[in-house]
């Protein structure tokens, strides 16, 4: 049995209750019923159970991120189910499946899971999301992807939960410039994954560099590449003052290890998907602690609500090494809950009703968890502010905020 402390803590974030939802308690209406006062349901709801699917990467380059993020939304819905679920009527079941970061497999898995799914709580990969987007739109299936390219964000069935990748890397770039790690007229290396994710981040770096007379040395790598030697050497041989990375956590570790081995003292700026406190257990830890910055769009675990969340996550996942991805998963659960409650209040918990609720929800505010997310304009970044962070083994969770609260792109 969960303690009262846990349920009270959750209520401050996302338990919306009867007053907001306008739903009757423990409804016994048959799914699909549309009588006066009833909530219309259909695909993805059986009896009083809602099925949300998470299509993730459990065997590829984002394995660690996917595992930890799933811990977050699993805990979120476990707590919400104990507190009344959605609309004080429905429990949520999370179906976690892996596409192993393979685009074709992502399509296959989507086709297999979509008939029994109300919405997708998670969907890893920009190219992977793009590959199923047309089918998701045709069937009104809401996606909450890990990717935040403008192409994906332009879809009415997508709910982004952090800044668009171009905005994300521009925030990092701006911070490095303001802190004197980079100066106008400098050269900066940019290492980016092939595909939608890396290309979007590169475009953000290019836009910022052009505005500040900065020369970029660009190097494209595959998401599965583990050795960043050639890319780093291209930057350092051009006397780069910093290296920006839109890649994976293992690639970030490689960049740091190579720079440290070369006796370098330059900064590394990473896009959000590169951040993982699990890197504190690698040989790259010392260099990253001194030279790395990235942006988190969810609270860290240092203090306050974040520390309370960390304690609950730890209790639910004994022995696990928790990263910020668990908090991201929890936040994604809270945002999905807001949308489902809005659909319930409108009397339509079918997939189409959930997409309609997303279209009308506007700004979602979860102040304990992170910045407001503005969903009123398709194709635009839902936020342009976040917490600038570095890796620090001395703080709970391994991420330390170095900005004064939320830091905004100017």
N, C-alpha and C positions, 0 to 999 in steps of 0.2 A: 504493500500500500504506500502511495506517495504521501509525503508530508504536506502539511498545510503550507509550509514555507515555499515549497516548489510551486504550488498552484497559485499562491498569491503573487509570486514573482512573475509568472507567466501572464497573469491577468493584466499586469501593467503594460504588457507589450501587445498582446494579440487576442485575448479571449474577448470577443465582442459581445456575446450574450444576446438575450432575447430582445432587449430594447432596440438594438441596431438591426438585428436580422428580421424581426417581425415574424418569426416562425413559431409554430406551436411546439410544445415540448414533447419529445418522444413520439412523433407522428407515426401512425399506423397505416397511412395511405399506401396503396399499392404503387410501386414505381411506375411512372408514366401517367399517373392520375392527374387530371387537370380540373377537378371540381373547384368551386368557389372556395378560396382560402387555402387550397392545397398548393404544394410546390410541385411543378412539373419536373419529372425525372426521366431518365432513359439510360442510354449506354454509359457504362462505368459505374452504375449504382445498382447493387443487388440488395434488396431489402433495405436495411439501414446502414449498409457499408459502401463507402465511396472508394474506388480504386484509382490511385494516382500512380503513374509509372515514372521511374527514373531510368533513363537510358544513358549509361555512363561507360567509363573506361576502367576495367578492373585488371587488365593485363598489358596495357601499353604505357606510353610516356606520362599519362596523367593518372596512373593507378593510385598513387598516394593521395592526390587531391580528391579523386572520386570516392575513395574509401572514407576519407574523413568528412567530406561534405555530406555523405549519406548518413553518417552518425548524427549530424546536426538536424536534418529534417526528420529523421526517424525519432529522435528525442522530442522534437517539436510536436509531432503528431501524437506521440505517446502521451505527452502531457495534455494536449488538447482533448484527446479522446477521454482521458480521465476527468476532464473538466466540463464535459458535455458535448465535445465534438463540434461539428459544423451544424449551425442552426439548432443547437440543442437536440439534434435528432440523429445525425449521421456520424459514425466512426469512419476514420480514414485509414486505409491499408495502403502501404507503399510497396510497389512491385519493382525491385531493383534488378535490372538486366544490363549486361555488358555488350557493347559492340567492339570492344578491344581497340578502339581508335581507328577502325577500318570503315571507310565511307560506305562501301557496298554492304557490309554487314550491318551498318547502322540502318540502311533502308530495309533490309530483310527483317531485322528485329522490330523496327517500327511497324511494318506490315503485320507482323505476328502479334504484337501487343495492342495495337490501336483499337481493335474491335471491343476490347474489354476495359478501355481506359476512359476516364472522364477528362483528364488533362495530364500533361507531363510535368511532374514536379522538378525534373532536371533533365537536361539533354546536353551532353558534352560534345564540344567541337563545333567550330564555325562552318567548315565544309560539310560536316555531318548534318548539322541543322539545316543548312541550305539545301541539302539533298532530299530532305523530307518535307520541305516547306510547302511546296505546291500541294502535296497530298494532305498535309495538315490543314491548310487553308480550305481545301475542298470539303473536308470533313469537320471543320470547326473544332479542331483540337488545339487547345492552348498549350504552348511550349514555354518553359522557363529555362532557357539555355544557359550554358556557361559562356557562350560566345556573345560578344556585344559589338559586332560590326554594324555599320549603318544599314547595310543590305538586309540583315536579319531583323534589325530594330524597325525597319519600315513595314514589316508584316503586322497585320492586325491580330495575329494569333501568337505574337511573341511578347513576353514580359522580361525585359532586361533587369538585372538586379545590381549592376554596377555601371560605371562610366563606359561609354563606347571606347574601343581600344585606341582610337586616335586621340581622344580626349585624355585618356588614361596616361599615355606616354607624354603628351604635352604637359600635363600636370607635373610629372616627374622632371621633365626638362626644365620647366619654369622654376621648380624648387632648386635644382642644381645651379641654375643661373643666378638666382637670388642669393644663394649661399656662397657664391664665389667659387664653386667647384668648376664651373664653366664660365667663360667670358665671351662677349661678342667678338667675332673674328676668329674664334678657336676652330679646331677640328675635333669632331666627335665620331666615334665608331657606333654603328647601329647593326646589331645582329638580329635577324628576324626569321621566324619560321616561314616556310612556304605555305601558301594557302591564305584563306580569308583573314585569319587572325593576324599573322605577321604582316600581311600587306596593309591592313587597316592601321596597325601600329606604326608602320613605316611612314605612311602618309601623314600621320600626326607629327612625327619627328621632322619630316620634310617641311611641313608648314611652319613649324616653330623655328627651324633652322633658317629658313628663308627670311623670316621676319627679323632675325637677329644676326644676320651675316655670319652664320656658322656653316662650315663645310662638313658634310657627312661622308664617312667612308662606310659604304653599305656592304653587308655580307648576308646572303640568304642561305639558310641551312634547313635540313629536314627535321621534323619534330622527333624523329627517331635517332638523329645524330647525337652522339655523346661527347665527342672530342671537338672542342671549339678552338683548337690551336691555330689553325689557318686564319680563321675569322679574327681572332684576337691579335694575331701578329700583323694582319693588314691594318688594324687600327693603330697599334703602337708604333709601327714603322712610319706612320704618317704623323707621329707625335700627337696623338689624340689626348685630350685632357679628360675624357670620360668615355665609358662604353655604355650604350643603352642596349638592353636585351628584351626582345619580345619572343620568349621561348618557353622552356620548361624549367622546373626546379633543378633537375640534374644538369642541364646546360648552364644554369646560373652557377652551380658549384664548379663546373669545368672552367668557366670564365674566371672566377675568383682564384682558383688554384693556379691557373696559368699566369695570371697577373702577379700573384704573390711569388711564384717561382722565378719570374723575370725581374724581381726586385722593384716592381711598379708600385706607385702610390696614388693611382688615379681612381676616381669614383666609378661605381657601377649603378646605373639606374635601371630598375626592372619593371616591366609591366605587371599587372596584378597576377596573372597566372604563374609567374615565376616565383612568387612569394611562398615559402614554406619553412616553418620553423624546424622542420625535420633536418634541414641543412646544418643546423647547429651541431649535429652529430657527425658531420663529415670533416675532412681535412680543410675544407674551405671556410670553416666557421670563423676563424680569427679575422681573416681578410674581410669577410662579409660584415662582421660586426663593426668594423672600422670604416668601411667604404661603401656599403650598399644602402640605397633607399628605394622604396616603392610606395605604392598607395593602397591602403586598405579601405574598402567601402563598408566595413562592418566593424563594430567595436572590438578592441583588443581585450585580452583577459587580465590586464594589469590591476584594475580596481573597479569598484562600484558594480554596476549591473554585469559588466563583462566578467568580473571575478566570480560572481554568483553563477553565471552561465557556465563558466569553466568547471566549477565545482559540481554542477548538475551533470554536465557532460562526462566528467571523470567518474562519477558514481554510476552512470549508465554504461560506461565503457571501461571497466577496470583493466588496467594493464596497457591500454592504448596510448600511443604518443599523439596527443591532440595538437592540431595546427589551427591556423585561422580558418581553414576550409570548413571546419565543423561549425564555427559561428556563421559562416556564409550560408551553410546548409540550413541552419536554424532560421536565419533571416529570410531565406527563400521560402521556407515553410510558412512564416508569418505573413509574407506578402501574398502567397497563394491563399492563405486562410482569409485574408481581407477580401480577395476577389470572390471566393466561394460564398462568403457571407453576403456580399453584395448581390450575387446571383440569387441566393436564397431569398433575400429581401424583395427582389423583383419577381419572385415566384417561378423562376426557371433555372433549375439545376441540370439541364441538359448540356451537352458540350457547346451548342450554339448559345445557350443562355450564359454560360461561363465566359465565352468570348465577348458577348455583348456587355457583360459586367466589366470586363477588362477595358473595353472601349470607353466606358463611362466613368471609370473610377477616379480619373484625374491624378491628384497628388496623394501618394501613400506615405504617411508619416509614422515612423517607428523610432522615436528619438532615443530610446535605450539601445537600439541596435546599430544605427548609422544615419547617414544623411537622408533627407526626403527623396523619394523617387517620383518624378513627374512623368506620368504616362499620357499626358494630354496631346502630345504631338508625335505622330508616327515618324520614325526615321531619325529622331533626335536622341542624343544621349539623355537618359533619365536623370542623370546628375552630373554636375561639373565640380563637385567637391568631395573630398575624402580625407582620411587621416594619413599623413606622411609617416612612414614607419621604417625602422631598421630592425635587424635581428639582434637580439640581446638575450643571452642565456640566463641572465640574472633576474629577469622578470617572468612572471607567470605566463606561460604560453609561448614565450620566446620572441614576441613582437613588442617593440617599444615605440610609442608615438613620439615623434620628434617635432611635429608641428604644434602650434598652440591651438589645439582642438581641430575642427574641420578646416582644411586648406582648400581654397577655391581657385580654379583656373580663371585668370583675368582676361 
